[in-house]
Structure formats: C-alpha cells, structure tokens
Amino acid sequence: MLSRNWRARASAFPRPLAALLAAATVLSIGWALFTPPLSGPDESGHAAYVQQLAQTGHGPHAGDTDGKPVSSEMEALIGWRNLDSVIGVATARPGWSAAERAAWERAVRDADRGDGTGPNPLAQNPPLYYGYDAIAYQVGRGWSLPTRLLLMRLANLPLLWIVIGCGWLAIGEVFRRAGVFARTVGTGAIALLPMVTFMSGVINPDIALTAVSTAAIALSLAAVRIGPRPATLLGLGVLAALAVLIHARGLALLPPIALVILMVLWRGRRDVSAGRLLGLGAGAVLLAAIGVLTAIAISNGHAGTTSFSGEVTGSSSSGLGDLSGLLDYVWQFYFSPLTGMAPPPADVVLGYRQIFVEQFLGGEFGSLEVHYADAVYRALQVAQGLGLIALVVVFARRWERVRAHAAQAVVLLGFVVSTLLLLHVAAWQDLAAPPHASLLAGRYLLPLVSVFAIALTAVVASVPPRAKVVLGSAVLASGAALSVAGLLLTVVRFDA
C-alpha cells in the first residue's frame, strides 16, 4: 500500500518541474565546482562567518576588535592558492601546483580554525543562513578546508529547489488556466537564469533570502485567493521573520506581507468572526516581530552598534534628509538626467542597464569580473525592452481579466515597490556619504525573480499557440545557452 501511494505521488509530480529542478541542480553543482574557493561575491567574509560560528558557537565581530578577519587555516588557503589576487583581476589565476599544495598542507597542520575573530564587515548580518551552512561545515569537520567549503556551497541546493518549486506555485496561482507549457517557460526562466544557479553555487545568504521571498510571494498569492486560513497567515508571519533573520534586505518583505495580511482579513470579515480574525492577524504580526527583534539583538551584538542595517548599507542614516537628491538619483538610475539635475556624488554610478540587464538578467560571475561579450548584454537589453512593451500591450488588451485579479496584482506590485524602494534608499545613503560608493548589485533583485517569471509567463500565455511554442522555446534555449556559456567563461577565466 505504501509503495503504491509513493508511486502515485511520484507520478503526480509535474515532469516539466522535475526536469527543470534537475537542470538547475547540474548547473548549481557546476558553479560550485568550477568557481574557485572564496571567489564568489564577498565569499571569504561569508565563509569566515560560518567557520567562526561553527568553531566557537558565536559569530564574528565588526569594528575595532583584535584578531584576523579570517582564521589561520583560511588565511593559509588564500595565500597558497593565490585567491586574493584573482578577485577583480581578470588576468590573475589561482594557483594549486604540487608545490603550493604541499606548502599549504604544511601550513595548516597546526593552523587554528577558530581564530578569525574579526573585524569582519559581514558580522552585522543576521545569523540564520550562517547557522544553516554551519551544519554542512560540521558534517565535513574532519576533512580539508576546500572540501568543507564545497559542502557549504552544496548545502544551497535545497534552497535552490525551494526557489524553483515556489516559483512554479506562484505562477500557477496567477495563471491557473494558462496550461503547463506557459508555466514551464516561466519556471524555466527562474531555473535557467544564470545568476540564480550561480548564487546557489557560492557561499552567500542571497540565495536563502531569494528562497524565502519566493515562498512568501507564492503564499501571498494563495492567501488572497483562499482567504483567512491559520496556516497561510501564520506562515506569512514565519516567512517575514525568516527573511529578516537571513538578511537586513529581508526588511523589504515586511510591508507587502503586512499589506497581504490586511487584505486577507478585510476580505474575510463577513465569513469569520472578528475575534478569530484579530487573533490570526496578531499571531502573524507577532511572529514577524519576534524575527525582527531577534535579528536586531544578534546583529547589534556582533556589530557593536545600535542600528540594524545589515549588509544593506554602510551608512544607516545619512542622505535621507536630501529628498530632492534621492529623487534625482532614482530618476537618473532609469532615465537620462533632466535639465538642472545634479549628477550623483560619485565617479561611477551603476544604472538600470548594469543592475537589471548585465547583472540580474545576464549575469556577472566570479567576483563580478567574469562577463559575457557586450553584444550579449545589448541583445538582452533589447529583449527586455520588447518584453516590457509586450507586457504593457497584454495589460491593455486584457484589462478586464487584470481587474478580475486585482488583488494578486496589488500583491506583486507591493513586493516590487517595497524591494526597489529599500534598495534605492540604501544606495542613495551610501552615495550621499563618504566614500560615495553605492552598495547595489543585480543579485539584490533575485528575491523578485518569481515576479519576473510571472511577467514573462503573461507574455508567453497571451500569444497564439504556434507563436507560444516558438517564443517559449526561445526563452528556455536562451536561458540554457547563457548558463552554459557562463560556466564555460568561468572555467576559461580561472583554469585556462
């Protein structure tokens, strides 16, 4: 009986989703294997955080603290494998000759694993992702550091599966009658987006935040459809808490989740007693508040500050008083400056193309110094522009259907506006204060990847059947080509 039930459940699992999960898994493992250790974005700081937590039971500290930012063991690996030199230097290559490996083995015989006591600039980050990755570290405790680092990278695979699976569910909530093919194309856009699998192949909390955000979007879309259920409302509270415990950028999930809870409670006011509604709403808010307060307490203890900024911004208060400067910066991020607008106070300011096209849609790998040819980014920018025009046309032609799904549209818009607002305000804070450098990257948009997939699905589902097959196949083929090409570029960059 159990065997028959298991086979029935396995046969009910969508085959296209299984294929996409398998493809993304292969790509993620490829990134984990071919990206040199500690060469992902800020990876040495993230890995040092995990090691310190696993070895001592507490995270690192920021600011004026004694000790090294990484352990003696990690310092030896960085030195003998030439890992510092390859970061941001396209002509440098990591070393690992027989002599270098032998020298490293001698250096780590008596090297301390837990003396990386700081200062670590990532110490202000909340600890949840690092605690999760510390489990993989402990599994490989008796093995060499490169093996432990690889296990920590591979521990991201379940998070990647959550991103893809919840993306599939989110698309299904919006397009319940669109058919399997359109849903497969939308989910494929997530599974084959190079930055998704790349970030799952390095040690970085962004993939965990993406998993929680994608789950929150899927659950929010379901909540406005099915109404006030304890599992959905309390689940939203848990996801809000998890997001903030993973990263300070998880704060962007709080306003849209609060909006969803209010929408659900309002829509259920006639079917559910006021006391029950109040209890469900209070329970969800309490769970989120516990997460926020815990993240603040732990992060402030590590960072030695009284503000919770995480890795969102280096200057948590400066620049907010200059509202006109903020508005000028946001305008110039997306468009050409108007007459009288002052340029942002920095020599190099990343704009729409760099963040939305080159880093999010296309991808930049390694420590963001591995690129496609410029022609690829130009083609992606054109495709993205055409896609936005097509989306507007779809909305205009099917406005009545959009109005019928107004609640879901409000949910998606809420997540987009909240995330972009947080990122732009944080970027302006850093631009407005010395050293006038913006902490903004395309991977910060990954929590919105399911919204991107839903928009793409809307376009694919709206075209005639024959064109749908051609367009959908082109999307999947392009994603696969970009992912494989990115892996090959990485291999050439570091090993050729």
C-alpha positions as CSV (number, residue, x, y, z in Angstrom):
1,M,0.0,0.0,0.0
2,L,2.8,2.4,0.9
3,S,4.6,1.6,-2.2
4,R,1.5,2.2,-4.4
5,N,0.9,5.6,-2.6
6,W,4.5,6.6,-3.2
7,R,4.4,5.7,-6.8
8,A,1.1,7.6,-7.2
9,R,2.6,10.7,-5.6
10,A,5.7,10.4,-7.8
11,S,3.7,10.1,-10.9
12,A,1.6,13.2,-9.9
13,F,4.8,15.3,-9.6
14,P,4.9,17.6,-12.7
15,R,7.5,16.2,-15.1
16,P,8.5,19.6,-16.5
17,L,9.2,20.8,-13.0
18,A,11.3,17.7,-12.3
19,A,13.3,18.4,-15.4
20,L,13.9,22.0,-14.5
21,L,15.0,21.0,-11.0
22,A,17.4,18.5,-12.4
23,A,18.9,21.0,-14.9
24,A,19.3,23.7,-12.2
25,T,20.9,21.2,-9.9
26,V,23.5,20.3,-12.5
27,L,24.2,24.0,-13.2
28,S,24.5,24.8,-9.5
29,I,26.9,21.9,-8.9
30,G,28.9,23.1,-11.9
31,W,29.2,26.6,-10.4
32,A,30.2,25.1,-7.0
33,L,32.9,23.0,-8.6
34,F,34.4,25.5,-11.2
35,T,34.3,28.7,-9.2
36,P,37.5,28.8,-7.1
37,P,37.0,28.7,-3.3
38,L,36.2,32.0,-1.7
39,S,35.9,33.7,-5.2
40,G,32.2,34.4,-5.2
41,P,30.8,37.8,-4.2
42,D,32.1,38.6,-0.7
43,E,32.5,34.9,-0.2
44,S,35.6,34.9,2.1
45,G,33.7,37.1,4.6
46,H,30.6,34.8,4.4
47,A,32.7,31.7,4.8
48,A,34.7,33.2,7.7
49,Y,31.4,34.0,9.4
50,V,30.2,30.3,9.0
51,Q,33.6,29.0,10.3
52,Q,33.6,31.3,13.3
53,L,30.1,30.3,14.2
54,A,30.8,26.6,13.7
55,Q,34.1,26.6,15.7
56,T,33.2,28.9,18.6
57,G,29.4,28.9,18.8
58,H,29.2,32.7,18.2
59,G,29.5,34.9,15.1
60,P,32.4,37.3,14.3
61,H,32.5,40.9,15.3
62,A,32.9,44.1,13.4
63,G,34.7,47.3,14.2
64,D,37.7,47.7,16.5
65,T,38.4,44.1,17.5
66,D,41.5,42.1,17.9
67,G,42.4,39.2,15.6
68,K,42.3,38.5,11.9
69,P,39.2,38.7,9.7
70,V,39.7,35.0,8.7
71,S,41.1,32.1,10.5
72,S,44.7,31.0,10.2
73,E,43.5,27.9,8.3
74,M,41.6,30.0,5.8
75,E,44.4,32.6,5.6
76,A,46.8,29.8,4.5
77,L,44.4,28.6,1.8
78,I,44.0,32.1,0.4
79,G,47.8,32.7,0.4
80,W,49.0,29.4,-1.1
81,R,46.2,29.2,-3.7
82,N,46.6,32.9,-4.7
83,L,42.9,33.5,-4.1
84,D,43.2,37.2,-3.1
85,S,44.9,38.1,-6.4
86,V,42.2,36.7,-8.6
87,I,39.4,38.8,-7.2
88,G,38.7,41.6,-9.7
89,V,41.9,41.0,-11.7
90,A,40.9,39.3,-15.0
91,T,44.5,38.2,-15.8
92,A,45.2,36.5,-12.5
93,R,44.8,32.8,-12.0
94,P,44.6,30.7,-8.8
95,G,47.5,28.5,-8.0
96,W,47.4,24.9,-6.9
97,S,50.6,23.3,-8.1
98,A,52.0,20.3,-6.3
99,A,54.5,22.6,-4.5
100,E,51.8,25.1,-3.5
101,R,49.5,22.3,-2.3
102,A,52.4,20.7,-0.2
103,A,53.2,24.1,1.3
104,W,49.5,24.7,2.2
105,E,49.3,21.2,3.8
106,R,52.4,22.1,6.0
107,A,50.9,25.5,6.9
108,V,47.5,24.1,8.0
109,R,48.9,21.2,10.2
110,D,48.9,23.5,13.3
111,A,46.7,26.3,11.9
112,D,43.9,27.5,14.1
113,R,40.4,27.1,12.7
114,G,38.7,29.5,15.1
115,D,41.0,32.5,15.5
116,G,39.3,34.6,12.8
117,T,37.8,36.8,15.5
118,G,37.5,40.0,13.3
119,P,36.9,42.5,12.2
120,N,34.6,41.0,9.7
121,P,32.4,43.6,7.8
122,L,29.7,41.0,7.4
123,A,29.4,40.5,11.2
124,Q,26.4,42.8,11.2
125,N,24.4,40.3,9.1
126,P,21.8,38.2,10.9
127,P,22.9,34.6,11.7
128,L,20.2,32.3,10.2
129,Y,21.9,31.4,6.9
130,Y,25.3,31.1,8.5
131,G,23.9,28.7,11.1
132,Y,22.3,26.7,8.4
133,D,25.6,26.5,6.4
134,A,27.4,25.7,9.6
135,I,25.7,22.3,9.6
136,A,27.4,21.4,6.3
137,Y,30.7,22.7,7.8
138,Q,30.3,20.4,10.8
139,V,29.4,17.4,8.5
140,G,32.8,17.8,6.9
141,R,34.7,18.7,10.1
142,G,37.3,16.0,9.7
143,W,38.0,16.9,6.1
144,S,40.2,19.6,4.5
145,L,39.0,23.2,4.2
146,P,38.4,23.1,0.4
147,T,36.1,20.1,1.0
148,R,34.3,21.9,3.8
149,L,33.8,25.0,1.6
150,L,32.4,22.8,-1.2
151,L,30.0,21.1,1.2
152,M,28.9,24.6,2.3
153,R,28.2,25.5,-1.3
154,L,26.3,22.3,-2.0
155,A,24.1,23.0,1.1
156,N,22.5,25.7,-1.0
157,L,20.8,23.1,-3.3
158,P,17.7,22.7,-1.1
159,L,17.3,26.5,-1.1
160,L,17.6,26.5,-4.9
161,W,14.9,23.8,-5.1
162,I,12.6,26.0,-2.9
163,V,13.1,28.9,-5.3
164,I,12.2,26.9,-8.3
165,G,9.3,25.0,-6.7
166,C,7.7,28.1,-5.1
167,G,8.2,29.9,-8.5
168,W,6.2,27.1,-10.1
169,L,3.5,27.5,-7.4
170,A,3.4,31.3,-7.7
171,I,3.0,31.1,-11.5
172,G,0.2,28.6,-11.0
173,E,-1.6,30.9,-8.7
174,V,-1.8,33.7,-11.2
175,F,-2.2,31.5,-14.4
176,R,-4.5,28.7,-13.2
177,R,-5.7,28.1,-16.8
178,A,-2.6,29.0,-18.8
179,G,-1.5,25.4,-19.5
180,V,1.6,23.5,-18.5
181,F,3.8,24.9,-21.3
182,A,3.5,28.6,-20.3
183,R,4.0,27.6,-16.7
184,T,7.1,25.6,-17.7
185,V,8.5,28.5,-19.6
186,G,8.0,30.9,-16.6
187,T,9.6,28.5,-14.2
188,G,12.4,27.7,-16.6
189,A,13.2,31.4,-16.7
190,I,13.9,31.1,-13.0
191,A,15.8,27.7,-13.1
192,L,17.9,28.8,-16.1
193,L,18.6,32.4,-15.1
194,P,22.4,32.3,-14.7
195,M,22.5,34.5,-11.5
196,V,20.1,32.1,-9.7
197,T,22.2,29.0,-10.2
198,F,25.5,30.9,-9.8
199,M,24.5,32.4,-6.4
200,S,23.3,28.9,-5.3
201,G,26.8,27.7,-6.1
202,V,28.7,30.0,-3.8
203,I,28.5,30.8,0.0
204,N,26.2,33.8,0.2
205,P,22.9,34.4,2.0
206,D,21.3,35.9,-1.1
207,I,20.1,32.5,-2.3
208,A,18.4,31.9,1.1
209,L,16.7,35.3,1.0
210,T,15.6,34.5,-2.5
211,A,14.1,31.2,-1.4
212,V,12.1,32.8,1.5
213,S,11.0,35.7,-0.7
214,T,9.8,33.4,-3.5
215,A,7.9,31.3,-0.9
216,A,6.4,34.5,0.6
217,I,5.2,35.7,-2.8
218,A,3.6,32.3,-3.6
219,L,1.9,32.1,-0.2
220,S,0.7,35.7,-0.5
221,L,-0.9,35.0,-3.9
222,A,-2.6,31.9,-2.5
223,A,-3.7,33.8,0.6
224,V,-5.6,36.5,-1.3
225,R,-7.4,33.7,-3.2
226,I,-8.4,31.3,-0.4
227,G,-9.0,33.9,2.4
228,P,-8.0,33.9,6.1
229,R,-6.7,30.5,7.0
230,P,-4.4,30.0,10.0
231,A,-1.8,28.1,8.0
232,T,-1.4,30.9,5.4
233,L,-1.5,33.9,7.8
234,L,0.8,32.3,10.4
235,G,3.0,31.1,7.5
236,L,3.4,34.6,6.2
237,G,4.4,35.7,9.7
238,V,7.0,32.9,9.9
239,L,8.4,33.8,6.4
240,A,8.7,37.5,7.4
241,A,10.6,36.5,10.5
242,L,12.9,34.2,8.5
243,A,13.6,36.9,5.9
244,V,14.8,39.4,8.5
245,L,16.9,36.7,10.3
246,I,18.6,35.9,7.0
247,H,19.5,39.4,5.8
248,A,18.6,43.0,6.5
249,R,17.3,43.3,3.0
250,G,14.6,41.0,4.2
251,L,13.0,44.1,5.7
252,A,11.6,44.7,2.3
253,L,9.2,41.8,2.7
254,L,7.6,43.2,5.8
255,P,5.4,46.0,4.2
256,P,3.9,43.7,1.4
257,I,3.3,40.9,3.8
258,A,1.6,43.3,6.2
259,L,-0.5,44.5,3.2
260,V,-1.4,40.9,2.3
261,I,-2.5,40.2,5.9
262,L,-4.7,43.3,6.0
263,M,-6.2,42.4,2.6
264,V,-7.0,38.8,3.7
265,L,-8.5,39.9,7.0
266,W,-10.6,42.6,5.3
267,R,-11.9,40.2,2.6
268,G,-12.8,37.6,5.3
269,R,-14.6,40.0,7.7
270,R,-18.0,38.7,6.7
271,D,-17.2,35.0,6.9
272,V,-15.0,34.8,10.0
273,S,-15.6,36.1,13.5
274,A,-13.9,39.4,14.5
275,G,-12.1,37.6,17.4
276,R,-10.7,34.9,15.1
277,L,-9.6,37.4,12.6
278,L,-7.9,39.5,15.2
279,G,-6.1,36.5,16.6
280,L,-4.8,35.4,13.3
281,G,-3.6,38.8,12.4
282,A,-2.0,39.4,15.8
283,G,-0.3,35.9,15.6
284,A,1.2,36.7,12.2
285,V,2.4,40.1,13.3
286,L,3.9,38.7,16.5
287,L,5.9,36.0,14.6
288,A,7.3,38.7,12.3
289,A,8.1,41.0,15.2
290,I,10.0,38.2,17.0
291,G,12.1,37.7,14.0
292,V,12.9,41.4,13.6
293,L,13.7,41.9,17.3
294,T,15.9,38.7,17.3
295,A,17.8,39.9,14.2
296,I,18.3,43.3,15.7
297,A,19.6,42.0,19.0
298,I,22.0,39.4,17.5
299,S,23.3,41.7,14.7
300,N,23.9,44.6,17.1
301,G,25.7,42.3,19.4
302,H,28.1,41.3,16.6
303,A,28.5,44.7,15.1
304,G,28.7,46.6,18.3
305,T,26.3,49.3,17.1
306,T,22.8,50.4,17.9
307,S,21.3,50.3,14.4
308,F,20.2,47.3,12.3
309,S,21.5,47.9,8.8
310,G,22.9,44.5,8.0
311,E,24.7,44.4,4.6
312,V,22.0,46.8,3.1
313,T,24.0,49.9,3.6
314,G,27.2,51.1,5.2
315,S,25.7,54.4,6.4
316,S,22.4,53.8,8.0
317,S,21.1,57.4,8.3
318,S,22.9,59.8,6.1
319,G,21.4,61.1,2.9
320,L,17.7,60.7,3.9
321,G,17.4,64.4,4.6
322,D,18.2,65.2,1.0
323,L,14.9,64.1,-0.6
324,S,15.4,66.0,-3.8
325,G,18.9,64.4,-4.2
326,L,17.3,61.0,-3.7
327,L,14.6,61.7,-6.3
328,D,17.3,63.0,-8.8
329,Y,19.3,59.8,-8.3
330,V,16.4,57.5,-8.8
331,W,15.4,59.3,-12.0
332,Q,18.9,59.2,-13.4
333,F,19.2,55.5,-12.5
334,Y,16.4,54.7,-15.0
335,F,16.5,57.7,-17.4
336,S,18.7,60.4,-18.8
337,P,19.1,63.5,-16.5
338,L,16.7,66.4,-16.9
339,T,17.9,70.0,-17.1
340,G,19.1,71.2,-13.8
341,M,19.6,67.8,-12.2
342,A,22.8,67.4,-10.3
343,P,24.8,64.2,-11.0
344,P,25.1,61.7,-8.2
345,P,28.1,62.4,-5.9
346,A,30.2,59.5,-7.2
347,D,32.6,58.9,-10.1
348,V,30.9,55.6,-11.1
349,V,27.2,55.1,-10.5
350,L,25.5,51.9,-11.6
351,G,22.3,52.4,-13.5
352,Y,19.4,50.4,-15.0
353,R,21.5,48.6,-17.6
354,Q,24.2,47.5,-15.2
355,I,21.8,46.3,-12.5
356,F,18.8,45.0,-14.4
357,V,20.4,43.7,-17.6
358,E,24.1,43.0,-17.1
359,Q,24.0,41.6,-13.5
360,F,20.4,40.4,-13.0
361,L,19.3,39.2,-16.4
362,G,22.6,38.3,-17.9
363,G,24.9,37.7,-15.0
364,E,28.4,38.6,-13.9
365,F,30.3,35.8,-12.2
366,G,33.3,35.1,-10.0
367,S,33.6,38.3,-8.0
368,L,31.6,40.1,-10.7
369,E,34.6,40.3,-13.1
370,V,33.6,37.4,-15.5
371,H,31.4,38.9,-18.2
372,Y,29.7,38.0,-21.5
373,A,30.6,39.9,-24.6
374,D,29.0,43.4,-24.7
375,A,26.9,42.3,-27.7
376,V,25.1,39.7,-25.4
377,Y,24.1,42.4,-23.0
378,R,22.9,44.7,-25.8
379,A,20.8,41.8,-27.1
380,L,19.4,41.1,-23.6
381,Q,18.6,44.8,-23.1
382,V,16.6,44.8,-26.4
383,A,14.8,41.6,-25.5
384,Q,14.0,43.0,-22.1
385,G,12.7,46.3,-23.6
386,L,10.5,44.4,-26.1
387,G,9.2,42.2,-23.3
388,L,8.2,45.2,-21.2
389,I,6.3,46.7,-24.3
390,A,4.6,43.3,-24.8
391,L,3.6,43.2,-21.2
392,V,2.0,46.7,-21.4
393,V,0.1,45.5,-24.5
394,V,-1.1,42.4,-22.7
395,F,-2.4,44.5,-19.8
396,A,-4.1,46.9,-22.2
397,R,-5.8,44.2,-24.2
398,R,-6.8,42.1,-21.2
399,W,-7.6,44.8,-18.8
400,E,-10.9,43.2,-17.6
401,R,-9.0,40.0,-16.8
402,V,-6.4,42.0,-15.0
403,R,-9.1,43.8,-12.9
404,A,-10.5,40.4,-12.0
405,H,-7.1,39.5,-10.5
406,A,-6.6,43.0,-8.9
407,A,-5.7,41.5,-5.5
408,Q,-2.9,39.4,-6.9
409,A,-1.7,42.4,-9.0
410,V,-1.6,44.5,-5.8
411,V,0.4,41.8,-4.1
412,L,3.0,41.6,-6.8
413,L,3.3,45.4,-7.1
414,G,3.7,45.6,-3.3
415,F,6.7,43.3,-3.3
416,V,8.3,45.1,-6.3
417,V,7.8,48.6,-4.9
418,S,9.0,47.7,-1.4
419,T,12.1,46.0,-2.6
420,L,13.1,48.7,-5.1
421,L,12.4,51.4,-2.5
422,L,14.7,49.8,0.1
423,L,17.5,49.2,-2.4
424,H,17.4,52.7,-3.8
425,V,17.2,54.4,-0.5
426,A,20.1,52.3,0.8
427,A,22.1,53.1,-2.3
428,W,21.5,56.8,-2.0
429,Q,22.5,56.8,1.6
430,D,25.9,55.4,0.6
431,L,26.3,57.7,-2.4
432,A,25.5,60.8,-0.2
433,A,28.1,60.0,2.4
434,P,31.9,59.4,2.0
435,P,33.4,57.4,0.3
436,H,30.4,58.0,-2.1
437,A,30.1,54.4,-3.2
438,S,26.8,52.6,-3.9
439,L,26.1,49.2,-2.4
440,L,23.8,48.0,-5.1
441,A,24.1,44.8,-7.2
442,G,21.9,42.9,-9.6
443,R,21.8,39.9,-7.3
444,Y,19.8,42.0,-4.8
445,L,16.9,41.7,-7.3
446,L,16.8,37.9,-7.0
447,P,14.0,38.0,-4.4
448,L,11.8,39.3,-7.2
449,V,12.7,36.5,-9.6
450,S,9.2,35.0,-9.4
451,V,7.6,38.3,-10.3
452,F,9.9,38.4,-13.4
453,A,8.8,34.9,-14.2
454,I,5.1,35.8,-13.8
455,A,5.5,38.8,-16.2
456,L,7.3,36.6,-18.7
457,T,4.5,33.9,-18.4
458,A,1.9,36.6,-19.1
459,V,3.5,37.5,-22.4
460,V,4.0,33.9,-23.4
461,A,0.5,32.9,-22.5
462,S,-1.1,35.7,-24.5
463,V,0.3,34.9,-27.9
464,P,-1.2,32.4,-30.4
465,P,-0.4,28.7,-29.9
466,R,2.2,28.4,-32.6
467,A,3.9,31.6,-31.6
468,K,3.7,30.5,-28.0
469,V,5.8,27.4,-28.8
470,V,8.4,29.4,-30.7
471,L,8.6,32.2,-28.1
472,G,8.7,29.8,-25.1
473,S,11.3,27.5,-26.7
474,A,13.4,30.6,-27.5
475,V,13.2,31.7,-23.8
476,L,14.3,28.3,-22.5
477,A,17.0,27.9,-25.1
478,S,18.4,31.3,-24.3
479,G,18.5,30.6,-20.6
480,A,20.3,27.3,-21.1
481,A,22.8,28.9,-23.5
482,L,23.5,31.8,-21.2
483,S,24.0,29.4,-18.2
484,V,26.3,27.0,-20.1
485,A,28.3,29.9,-21.6
486,G,28.7,31.5,-18.2
487,L,30.1,28.2,-16.8
488,L,32.5,27.9,-19.7
489,L,33.6,31.5,-19.3
490,T,34.3,30.8,-15.7
491,V,36.3,27.7,-16.5
492,V,38.4,29.7,-19.0
493,R,38.7,32.6,-16.6
494,F,40.2,30.6,-13.8
495,D,41.7,27.5,-15.3
496,A,42.8,28.2,-18.9
